[in-house]
């Protein structure tokens, strides 16, 4: 008998919403010199979250692991075709189309983080345009993903957004995961919040150190002169 079962663990849910927040915030502050530090802060957060999700995809709970949504192109085509019949196959975890979106988002997320870091550290002027292009591509996938979530929610008669909040979906009792791993979720949230507090202080200390070193060098030149 089907009932509400736990499908998405707490770390996966926290990752999802923190990634939404960091990507949206970084995207909105990308063109603002005034909020440049906020953009960089959220960019680092975004990169760290992507790294966590890649690791959790191998060692996480059943539906968080990549092995649980490893589908081929034939599966994706079959699932999309089933949507037209209004009787699509139901998946407790990610469906084939959703799986493709997740892989695209993670891949583009890695590229966005790397090119953003390279741009920030002036590794090459052309990287800024690449960074913007990859971020725009990721935004496009996000829009398609949101549309897919809405369509799937309507077709399956379940609120997928709510399930990513409470972690539960309709299924057989034996299909659910046993543990939500709240302790790891707490560590993830603490790490993000701790970074948000520590980063401005570390940035200011680094800036002070650079300024002091520059002043010391300048005094040395003046003394020799």
C-alpha positions, 0 to 999 in steps of 0.5 A: 500500500502506497504512503508518504515515504522519505525519498530526498535526504536533508543534505540533498534538499539543503544543497538544492535550495542553497544552490538556488540561492547562490546561483540566483544571487550571483547571477543578479549581482554579476554586472554590479560593481557595488555588489562585486564582493557579494557576487564573489562570495556567492560564487565561492559558495556555489562552487563549494556546493557543486563539489559537495553534490558531486561527492554526495552523488557517489556516497549519498543515500539511494536516490541522491546517488548518480547510480539511481538516475543513470538513464540512456537516450532511449529512456529519455525519449521513451519518457518524453513520449509517455508524457504525450499519452498523459500516462507517464511512467512514475519515478520515485527519484529523478525521471530520465528527463530530470536526470539529464537536466541534473547532469547538465546543471552539474556540468555547467555548474563546474564550468561556471565555478572554474571560469568564475574563479579564473576571471576573478584572479585575472587568468585571462580577459577572454575567460570573463566572456566564457564565464558569462556564456556558461552562466547564461547556458546554465540559466537556460537549463534552469528555466527548462528544468523548472518547466519540466518540474511544473509539467511533471507535477501536473502530469503525475498529480504530485507537488515536486517542489514540496517534495524537495522541501519535506523530502517525501513522495508517495511510494511503497514503504520499502522504497523509502530511505531509512535516514535523513542524515540531519547531522550532515545537513546541519554540517553543510548549513553550518559550513555555508553560514560559517564561510559567509561570516569568515570570508569578508574578514579573510578578504579584509585581512588579505587586502591589509596584508597586500597593502602593508607589503606594498607600502614596505616595498615602496619604503625600501625603494625610497630608502635606496634612492 
